[in-house]
């Protein structure tokens, strides 16, 4: 059975780690929180009842974007130009993204 969980578990620091951990949740006791890798921006934490174990919170974890703000800006602008900007457009992109 799946149920959306409270914001408490979704904000838990465990959601940012990539290892399962036991977390105390007021009113529920200690439960297992399991990060689940996903690219879905609409994914939400769910309670999963595991037979023989009990309650587990499955918390979505999105891949971390390790690009610098400038790299993100350049990538976004190049995509806006259709993927292969002209030399002039690349100069404008470089100028626009240089302050980031």
N, C-alpha and C positions, 0 to 999 in steps of 0.2 A: 504494500500500500504506500502511495506517495502523497506527501503533504508539503506545501510550501512551509518553510520554517520562519521563525521570528527573525527580525533584523539583527538580533544579538549574535547569532551564529554567523550570519553573513559578514558581519563586521569583525569577527574574530581574527586575530593575527594568524591563525592557522590557515586561513584562506590564502595567505600570501606565501606560505611555505609549501613545499611539495611533498610533505610527509604527513601521514595520519597522526592524529594526536587525540588524547582524551581531554575533554573540556567540561568544566562544571557549568551547567545551565540552571539558574534558579527555577525551582518548580519542576525540574525534570531530573536533576541529579547529574552524574557524570556520564557523558556520552562520547562516542567515537566520532570525530570529524575527519572525513576523507576528502581531500582535494581531488577534483575530477577535471583534467585538462579539457578545454573547449575553446572554439573560436566563435561560438554563438553569443552575440551581444545581448540576447534576451534570456539567456540561461539564468535560472534562479536556484538557490539552495533548496534541497529537498530532504525530507525525512524518509529513510528507507528502513523498513522493518526486515531484518535478516533472521530467518528461522534459526533457532538455536543460539543466537547471539543477542539479538534485541535491536535497539534503535541506533541507526547510524545516520549522521548528517552528511549528505553528499554536497560539497560546496564547489561551484564552478570556479576554475582558475584559468584566466586568459593568459596567453603568452605575453611576456614583458617586451615592450618595444624598447630596444637598447640604442636606437638611433638618437643622435643629438637633435636639438630643435632645428638647427640649420639643415641637417640631413633630411629631416621630415619635410621641411619647407621645400627643399629642392625636389624631393620625390613627388610631392603633391603638385608642384608647378609643372614639372616635366610631364606628369600624367595629364594635367590640364591641357598641355600642348599636343597631346595625342601620342606621347611616348618618345618622339624623336624631334626635339625642337631644333630650329635653325641656330646657327652660330650667334646671330643677333638676339634671338629669344633666350638663348642660354646665358648671354651676357646680362640681359635684363633680369633673368631668374637669379643669377649670382648676386647682382646688386640688391634685389629685393630681399634675398635671404641672408645677406651678409651681416645684418644687425641682430641676428638670432643666435 
